[in-house]
Amino acid sequence: MSTAESSDESQTAGKGTDHAQPPRRIIPPPVVASRPETARAAGDTLRDVGVVIVAGGSGSRTGSTELKQFRWVAGKPALLHSVQAFMARPDVAVVVVVLPKAYAADPPPWLFQCDVDRLLVSVGGRERHESVVNGLEDLPEEVTIAVVHDAARPLVTDATIDRVIAAAREGQGAVAALPVVDTLKEVDESGRIVRTVDRTRLWRAQTPQAFPRQMIEAAHVAARRDHVGATDDAALCERLGLPVVVVRGSERGLKITEEADFARADALSLLRDE
C-alpha cells in the first residue's frame, strides 16, 4: 500500500486516543439463523449479502479536523449516505461500519437512524486492509456475498450495487469501475514524457466491490500470511489468480479526498442514478 493510501486510512489522533481498545462488537449482530424473518426479506428475497463499509480514515488530506466520513455532503453525513443505500436493499443481511478506534465505542448518534437490527460497528485497523478484515470477521455465517465499500464514496447508486452483486453471484469478484477517457502520459523523474499509454483497456476502479465470501476471505488470509497490502480488495484476489471482473460504475462514485471534492459531490448528487 502506498504511503498516501496508508496516511489516508491511518487512525485519527483525535478524540479518545488514550482510551483502552473498545470491544470489537459494539452492537450485537442479528441472529439470522434463529429469526427466519431476517433470512428472507419482503418478497421472499434471500438476505445473504453482508456489507463492510470502511470508514476508518482520518481524512487528513481534506485539511479539516473533522473526519471526512462524518462531514455533511448532499444533505446528510457522508457515511450515512452509504449505510442507508445498502440498508434499503432487501438482500442485505447486515452492514458493518468500520470506524476509527476513538469513535467505535461512541458512534455519532445519526448513525442509529438506520435499522439497528442490521447494523454492526467494528474497530478499524492501522491500514485499510486490516479494517476490511475486522469487518469481514463480524459478518454472520449466513452471509455468502461480501461487499466492501469506502465511506469516502458517499453517492453510491443502487444500480451500481446491483451490478457488483449480480457478478459476484456468478462466482467471481466484481469491481465497479469506469473506463479511462483522458490521454495518459508516463513521465520520468524530471517530468519529461516517456510515452503515451494506451488507455484502451484501462479502467478507474471504484467501490463497491463484491465477492463470494470465501474468495475475499481467502485473499485476505493469504495477504496477511505474505505480508502484502493493497489499495483495494480486488488486487488481493488478482494476485492469487482468482477471477475478478469490472462492471460499470458511476460518475457519482467520486471518492472524497480533498476539500474541493465536497463541492463536487454536492453537484454530482443531482445526477440521476446510473
C-alpha positions, 0 to 999 in steps of 0.5 A, spaced: 500 500 500 502 506 498 504 511 503 498 516 501 493 510 501 496 508 508 496 516 511 489 516 508 486 510 512 491 511 518 487 512 525 485 519 527 489 522 533 483 525 535 478 524 540 479 518 545 486 516 543 488 514 550 482 510 551 483 502 552 481 498 545 473 498 545 470 491 544 470 489 537 462 488 537 459 494 539 452 492 537 450 485 537 449 482 530 442 479 528 441 472 529 439 470 522 439 463 523 434 463 529 429 469 526 427 466 519 424 473 518 431 476 517 433 470 512 428 472 507 426 479 506 419 482 503 418 478 497 421 472 499 428 475 497 434 471 500 438 476 505 445 473 504 449 479 502 453 482 508 456 489 507 463 492 510 463 499 509 470 502 511 470 508 514 476 508 518 480 514 515 482 520 518 481 524 512 487 528 513 488 530 506 481 534 506 485 539 511 479 539 516 479 536 523 473 533 522 473 526 519 471 526 512 466 520 513 462 524 518 462 531 514 455 533 511 455 532 503 448 532 499 444 533 505 446 528 510 453 525 513 457 522 508 457 515 511 450 515 512 449 516 505 452 509 504 449 505 510 442 507 508 443 505 500 445 498 502 440 498 508 434 499 503 436 493 499 432 487 501 438 482 500 442 485 505 443 481 511 447 486 515 452 492 514 458 493 518 461 500 519 468 500 520 470 506 524 476 509 527 478 506 534 476 513 538 469 513 535 467 505 535 465 505 542 461 512 541 458 512 534 455 519 532 448 518 534 445 519 526 448 513 525 442 509 529 437 512 524 438 506 520 435 499 522 439 497 528 437 490 527 442 490 521 447 494 523 454 492 526 460 497 528 467 494 528 474 497 530 478 499 524 485 497 523 492 501 522 491 500 514 485 499 510 486 492 509 486 490 516 479 494 517 476 490 511 478 484 515 475 486 522 469 487 518 469 481 514 470 477 521 463 480 524 459 478 518 454 472 520 455 465 517 449 466 513 452 471 509 455 468 502 456 475 498 461 480 501 461 487 499 466 492 501 465 499 500 469 506 502 465 511 506 469 516 502 464 514 496 458 517 499 453 517 492 453 510 491 447 508 486 443 502 487 444 500 480 451 500 481 450 495 487 446 491 483 451 490 478 457 488 483 452 483 486 449 480 480 457 478 478 459 476 484 453 471 484 456 468 478 462 466 482 467 471 481 469 478 484 466 484 481 469 491 481 465 497 479 469 501 475 469 506 469 473 506 463 479 511 462 477 517 457 483 522 458 490 521 454 495 518 459 502 520 459 508 516 463 513 521 465 520 520 468 523 523 474 524 530 471 517 530 468 519 529 461 514 524 457 516 517 456 510 515 452 503 515 451 499 509 454 494 506 451 488 507 455 484 502 451 483 497 456 484 501 462 479 502 467 478 507 474 476 502 479 471 504 484 467 501 490 463 497 491 466 491 490 463 484 491 465 477 492 463 470 494 465 470 501 470 465 501 474 468 495 475 475 499 476 471 505 481 467 502 485 473 499 485 476 505 488 470 509 493 469 504 495 477 504 496 477 511 500 470 511 505 474 505 505 480 508 502 484 502 497 490 502 493 493 497 489 499 495 483 495 494 480 488 495 480 486 488 488 486 487 488 481 493 484 476 489 488 478 482 494 476 485 492 469 487 489 468 480 482 468 482 477 471 477 475 478 478 471 482 473 469 490 472 462 492 471 460 499 470 460 504 475 458 511 476 460 518 475 457 519 482 462 514 485 467 520 486 471 518 492 472 524 497 479 526 498 480 533 498 476 539 500 474 541 493 471 534 492 465 536 497 463 541 492 463 536 487 459 531 490 454 536 492 453 537 484 454 530 482 448 528 487 443 531 482 445 526 477 440 521 476 442 514 478 446 510 473 
